[in-house]
């Protein structure tokens, strides 16, 4: 575990709150963890934790970004004094969309249609 805050360099983007586990929809339906399964290969939402000083994209810290599948690093636990978070670096070119509010339960589980 790292104690303190992480600062990305140049135009790097660090995220937290990327979800891979079981999801419960507003209607109470439980959708199991699908990571490492064929239908689990999909974009994931994550919350922007920090951006580098040369960051030029429209999203900023606190926004939610949608990232192409697999275009992120492994998680690193960080204790920033307020919270213990799992932080990942994402490839900035892999950001598909962004929004300033958290995605709802269904958005966390799926994006698009099943094939």
Backbone bond lengths (Angstrom), bond angles and torsions (degrees), N, CA, C in turn:
res aa  C-N    CA-C-N  psi(-1)  N-CA   C-N-CA  omega(-1)  CA-C   N-CA-C  phi
1 X - - - 1.455 - - 1.527 108.57 -
2 X 1.312 115.03 140.54 1.454 122.20 178.14 1.525 108.65 -99.63
3 X 1.322 117.35 132.15 1.465 120.75 176.61 1.523 108.39 -102.46
4 X 1.327 116.55 130.50 1.455 121.64 -177.66 1.517 110.23 114.77
5 X 1.313 116.20 -175.15 1.463 120.77 -178.91 1.518 110.19 -100.26
6 X 1.307 115.88 143.62 1.456 121.31 174.85 1.519 109.27 -90.97
7 X 1.322 116.20 140.67 1.465 121.00 175.88 1.515 108.20 -121.01
8 X 1.315 117.70 122.62 1.461 119.62 177.12 1.530 110.70 -75.12
9 X 1.316 116.03 152.80 1.458 119.70 178.11 1.527 110.30 -99.35
10 X 1.311 116.03 156.52 1.459 125.37 179.28 1.530 111.61 47.62
11 X 1.323 117.84 -116.22 1.468 120.30 -176.77 1.523 112.42 -110.11
12 X 1.332 116.87 22.17 1.465 120.69 179.48 1.527 111.44 -67.47
13 X 1.331 115.32 155.97 1.462 122.25 179.67 1.521 108.52 -126.98
14 X 1.332 116.63 128.00 1.464 122.72 175.36 1.512 108.16 -109.08
15 X 1.347 116.45 140.36 1.461 120.93 -177.99 1.520 110.82 -130.06
16 X 1.310 114.71 161.86 1.462 122.30 173.96 1.532 107.29 -134.36
17 X 1.289 116.66 178.33 1.463 123.61 173.94 1.530 113.93 59.92
18 X 1.338 118.26 29.76 1.463 119.49 174.07 1.528 106.90 -79.88
19 X 1.308 116.56 128.36 1.456 120.86 -170.50 1.518 112.29 -106.87
20 X 1.338 116.37 131.08 1.459 122.11 179.01 1.518 112.63 -124.22
21 X 1.316 118.57 -7.54 1.459 121.59 -172.27 1.507 114.26 -92.12
22 X 1.295 113.55 -163.13 1.465 122.77 -179.36 1.529 110.34 -64.35
23 X 1.333 116.01 141.74 1.454 121.92 -179.48 1.518 109.61 -122.75
24 X 1.319 116.01 140.42 1.455 121.19 175.36 1.525 107.71 -115.92
25 X 1.330 116.93 121.46 1.458 120.72 -178.48 1.519 110.18 -74.97
26 X 1.333 116.50 168.83 1.468 120.74 178.27 1.519 111.38 -59.82
27 X 1.323 116.59 -29.76 1.470 121.58 179.60 1.517 113.62 -80.84
28 X 1.350 117.80 -3.17 1.457 121.23 176.49 1.522 114.58 95.39
29 X 1.315 117.95 3.16 1.457 120.92 178.97 1.526 108.89 -78.96
30 X 1.323 116.49 131.36 1.460 121.44 -179.83 1.525 108.37 -97.28
31 X 1.322 115.39 124.53 1.456 122.25 178.44 1.517 106.55 -108.89
32 X 1.328 117.52 117.58 1.455 122.26 -175.41 1.512 113.62 -68.21
33 X 1.323 115.43 165.03 1.458 122.47 177.42 1.525 108.52 -62.68
34 X 1.328 116.66 129.23 1.459 120.43 -178.41 1.522 112.69 -118.68
35 X 1.316 117.74 11.00 1.457 120.33 179.52 1.527 108.50 -64.56
36 X 1.321 117.07 141.00 1.460 125.25 -179.14 1.525 112.63 74.27
37 X 1.306 118.44 10.21 1.463 122.66 173.08 1.519 107.56 -109.38
38 X 1.326 117.07 156.32 1.472 120.90 -176.25 1.519 111.61 -54.66
39 X 1.345 118.00 -44.83 1.463 119.74 -178.78 1.529 112.35 -78.18
40 X 1.331 117.63 -4.61 1.459 121.52 177.08 1.516 113.08 -87.30
41 X 1.325 116.42 -1.68 1.464 120.63 177.40 1.521 106.96 -82.39
42 X 1.317 115.23 95.68 1.462 120.94 -175.64 1.524 109.11 -156.48
43 X 1.315 116.82 163.00 1.469 119.64 175.62 1.530 110.90 -63.48
44 X 1.304 116.06 154.89 1.474 121.96 178.81 1.525 109.33 -127.89
45 X 1.326 115.40 146.98 1.463 122.09 174.33 1.521 108.95 -87.20
46 X 1.321 116.73 146.56 1.465 122.37 174.62 1.523 108.47 -150.17
47 X 1.316 115.53 152.93 1.464 121.50 179.10 1.522 109.65 -92.60
48 X 1.329 116.69 132.73 1.465 121.12 -179.37 1.530 109.00 -70.41
49 X 1.327 115.99 120.20 1.458 123.12 -179.83 1.534 110.66 -90.49
50 X 1.337 116.29 -42.58 1.473 121.12 -179.17 1.522 109.31 -160.30
51 X 1.324 115.71 152.42 1.466 121.38 175.95 1.527 108.50 -128.85
52 X 1.321 116.00 150.41 1.456 121.25 -179.95 1.522 112.64 -70.59
53 X 1.307 116.26 166.51 1.463 121.27 -175.45 1.530 113.19 -67.94
54 X 1.328 118.18 -19.72 1.466 121.21 179.04 1.531 112.58 -99.72
55 X 1.311 116.91 12.57 1.467 122.87 -179.50 1.524 110.36 -61.80
56 X 1.338 117.20 127.79 1.465 120.90 -176.92 1.521 113.63 -123.44
57 X 1.330 118.85 3.04 1.458 120.50 -179.12 1.522 110.75 -78.79
58 X 1.333 116.21 168.32 1.462 121.11 -174.47 1.520 113.91 -74.28
59 X 1.321 117.71 -27.10 1.466 119.85 -179.30 1.525 110.25 -79.15
60 X 1.339 115.34 158.92 1.457 120.36 -176.56 1.522 109.06 -142.24
61 X 1.312 116.82 -179.28 1.462 122.60 179.44 1.527 109.65 -55.39
62 X 1.326 116.10 133.26 1.453 121.86 179.94 1.520 113.77 95.82
63 X 1.337 118.23 -18.49 1.461 121.30 176.75 1.525 109.63 -77.00
64 X 1.324 116.26 164.55 1.459 123.11 177.23 1.514 108.46 -108.05
65 X 1.350 117.11 131.62 1.453 121.24 179.37 1.530 110.02 -119.92
66 X 1.313 115.32 147.60 1.456 122.47 176.71 1.518 107.30 -100.41
67 X 1.343 116.25 125.33 1.463 122.00 -171.95 1.521 110.25 -117.51
68 X 1.332 116.19 137.02 1.464 120.85 176.15 1.513 109.51 -55.34
69 X 1.329 116.15 146.77 1.460 121.45 -177.97 1.531 111.90 -57.18
70 X 1.322 114.81 132.84 1.453 121.84 173.74 1.517 116.37 77.23
71 X 1.308 118.20 5.94 1.472 120.92 -176.69 1.523 110.54 -98.46
72 X 1.322 115.93 44.91 1.455 122.85 178.94 1.522 109.32 -142.97
73 X 1.326 116.53 161.27 1.463 121.75 179.10 1.521 110.07 -88.62
74 X 1.310 114.92 176.47 1.465 120.12 173.05 1.526 109.11 -67.43
75 X 1.325 115.70 160.88 1.463 120.65 -178.70 1.527 111.24 -78.51
76 X 1.333 114.90 146.39 1.458 122.91 173.80 1.522 106.19 -125.77
77 X 1.328 117.57 127.70 1.466 120.42 177.74 1.517 109.81 -78.62
78 X 1.334 114.76 132.44 1.458 121.19 -178.44 1.523 108.82 -129.96
79 X 1.329 116.31 127.73 1.460 122.06 173.60 1.520 106.70 -103.27
80 X 1.345 116.22 101.76 1.470 119.92 -175.65 1.528 113.19 -90.78
81 X 1.326 116.71 12.17 1.459 120.72 179.80 1.513 112.15 97.75
82 X 1.331 117.21 -32.94 1.467 121.96 178.29 1.523 111.65 -100.40
83 X 1.320 116.61 -40.93 1.462 122.68 -176.00 1.525 109.90 -142.64
84 X 1.328 114.73 161.98 1.455 121.21 168.48 1.523 105.21 -106.39
85 X 1.331 116.16 116.64 1.460 121.61 -176.92 1.518 110.41 -121.53
86 X 1.327 115.27 155.53 1.459 121.00 171.79 1.526 106.57 -100.32
87 X 1.326 116.35 117.44 1.464 122.75 -173.70 1.527 109.47 -109.17
88 X 1.332 115.54 142.13 1.453 122.04 176.55 1.523 109.38 -134.50
89 X 1.317 116.23 149.29 1.457 121.23 173.64 1.525 106.84 -94.85
90 X 1.328 116.68 138.01 1.464 120.68 177.69 1.522 109.49 -117.11
91 X 1.305 115.00 155.04 1.462 119.87 175.99 1.523 107.69 -76.95
92 X 1.307 117.16 122.77 1.465 120.15 -175.02 1.513 112.48 -62.28
93 X 1.332 118.14 -28.83 1.466 121.29 178.78 1.530 112.29 -75.97
94 X 1.327 117.55 -8.99 1.454 121.80 -178.48 1.529 112.63 -94.75
95 X 1.324 117.73 3.53 1.468 121.11 179.46 1.528 108.53 -78.26
96 X 1.335 115.96 119.92 1.459 121.88 -176.68 1.524 112.83 -92.37
97 X 1.328 116.94 -34.83 1.463 121.52 -176.37 1.515 108.41 -159.41
98 X 1.329 115.83 168.05 1.461 120.58 175.93 1.511 109.26 -149.50
99 X 1.319 115.36 156.96 1.463 122.20 174.36 1.510 108.08 -152.07
100 X 1.333 115.70 157.98 1.467 118.43 -176.16 1.519 113.54 -91.69
101 X 1.324 118.28 -3.34 1.460 121.65 177.13 1.524 109.78 -116.66
102 X 1.318 115.67 155.62 1.459 120.30 179.25 1.521 109.84 -65.00
103 X 1.339 117.64 140.26 1.460 119.75 176.29 1.523 109.75 -66.46
104 X 1.337 116.37 150.93 1.465 118.14 177.84 1.525 109.83 -75.79
105 X 1.330 116.86 176.50 1.460 121.86 -175.23 1.518 112.78 -53.98
106 X 1.314 117.36 -43.84 1.454 120.05 -176.96 1.526 111.16 -66.34
107 X 1.328 117.29 -38.69 1.461 120.84 178.96 1.523 111.36 -63.76
108 X 1.327 117.52 -33.94 1.456 120.11 178.63 1.519 111.29 -66.37
109 X 1.328 116.28 -32.14 1.452 120.15 -175.97 1.530 111.78 -84.22
110 X 1.315 117.91 -45.10 1.465 120.74 -173.80 1.508 112.13 -139.63
111 X 1.314 115.24 151.54 1.452 122.07 173.73 1.519 105.48 -134.74
112 X 1.301 117.78 119.66 1.459 120.40 -178.35 1.518 111.08 87.06
113 X 1.311 115.76 -161.17 1.456 121.35 -177.51 1.500 111.39 -109.76
114 X 1.321 116.03 153.13 1.451 121.47 174.64 1.525 108.75 -71.58
115 X 1.303 117.19 143.34 1.476 121.54 178.09 1.516 111.03 -84.87
